[in-house]
Amino acid sequence: MSARIKVHELRGKNKAELQAQLKDLKAELSLLRVAKVTGGAPNKLSKIKVVRTSIARVLTVISQKQKAALREAYKKKSLLPLDLRPKKTRAIRRRLTKHQEEKKGRRKGGEEHVGGWAH
């Protein structure tokens, strides 16, 4: 398992295969940590970083697949869960929608300013 894992290979696997690979990687990491404590070879110590990044890659692909499946499930629904909505910024999220802006009209633009227009 020591070779680096390519993400494009992970994307081709299904959920069960990804979970199995994650389990294998975690087992390998625990063995490497034991080797570190017992004074293992230097090449084993350098493999810890590779295995940790591989675990992160697998977890990332799993979460991306879950999110894609959720997006597909909620595609036709009127309301989306918060984590599937566009992030944007807080100010932009609180802005009026295009429809509300058009309904308000152009002349009413200054009314939301508390102190009125500065002259």
C-alpha positions in Angstrom: 0.0 0.0 0.0 3.0 2.3 0.4 2.6 3.9 -3.1 0.8 7.2 -3.3 -2.9 7.0 -4.1 -4.1 8.8 -7.2 -7.5 10.6 -6.8 -8.7 9.7 -10.3 -8.4 6.0 -9.3 -10.4 6.6 -6.2 -13.2 8.3 -8.1 -13.7 5.2 -10.1 -14.4 3.0 -7.0 -17.7 2.5 -5.2 -18.5 3.3 -1.6 -17.7 -0.2 -0.3 -14.3 -0.3 -2.0 -13.4 3.1 -0.6 -14.4 2.1 2.9 -12.3 -1.0 2.6 -9.3 1.0 1.4 -9.7 3.4 4.2 -9.7 0.6 6.7 -6.5 -0.9 5.2 -4.8 2.5 5.3 -5.8 3.1 8.9 -4.4 -0.3 9.8 -1.2 0.4 8.0 -0.9 3.8 9.8 -1.3 2.1 13.2 1.4 -0.4 12.3 3.7 2.5 11.3 3.0 4.3 14.5 3.9 1.2 16.5 7.2 0.9 14.4 7.9 4.6 15.3 7.6 3.9 19.0 9.7 0.8 18.9 12.4 2.5 17.0 11.7 1.3 13.5 13.6 2.0 10.3 13.7 5.5 9.0 11.9 4.6 5.7 8.9 3.5 7.8 8.9 6.8 9.6 8.8 8.7 6.3 5.9 6.5 5.1 3.6 7.9 7.9 3.1 11.2 6.0 2.3 9.4 2.8 -0.3 7.1 4.5 -1.9 10.1 6.3 -2.3 12.0 3.0 -3.7 8.9 1.4 -6.3 8.6 4.2 -7.2 12.3 3.7 -7.6 11.7 0.0 -9.9 8.7 0.5 -12.0 10.7 3.0 -12.3 13.6 0.7 -13.5 11.5 -2.2 -16.1 9.8 0.1 -17.5 13.1 1.3 -17.5 14.5 -2.3 -19.5 11.5 -3.5 -21.9 11.8 -0.6 -22.5 15.5 -1.3 -23.0 14.9 -5.1 -25.6 12.2 -4.2 -27.4 14.6 -1.9 -27.3 17.3 -4.5 -28.9 14.9 -7.0 -31.6 13.9 -4.4 -32.5 17.5 -3.6 -32.4 18.7 -7.3 -36.2 18.8 -7.7 -37.0 19.9 -4.1 -38.0 23.5 -3.4 -35.9 23.8 -0.3 -32.2 22.8 0.1 -30.4 21.8 3.3 -28.0 24.6 4.5 -24.8 22.8 3.6 -26.0 22.4 0.0 -26.9 26.1 -0.5 -24.3 28.4 -2.1 -22.0 29.8 0.6 -21.5 33.4 -0.6 -21.1 35.9 2.2 -23.4 36.8 5.0 -24.2 40.2 3.6 -25.0 38.8 0.2 -27.2 36.1 1.7 -29.2 38.8 3.5 -29.6 41.0 0.4 -33.0 41.3 -1.3 -33.6 38.9 -4.2 -33.8 40.2 -7.7 -37.6 39.9 -7.6 -37.8 41.8 -4.3 -35.5 44.5 -5.7 -37.7 45.0 -8.8 -40.8 45.1 -6.6 -39.3 47.7 -4.3 -38.6 50.1 -7.2 -35.8 52.5 -7.9 -37.2 55.5 -6.1 -37.3 53.8 -2.7 -33.6 53.2 -2.6 -32.7 55.7 0.1 -35.3 54.7 2.6 -33.3 52.0 4.3 -30.5 54.4 5.2 -31.1 55.5 8.8 -29.7 59.0 8.6 -31.1 59.8 5.2 -28.8 61.0 2.4 -25.9 63.1 3.5 -25.8 66.5 1.7 
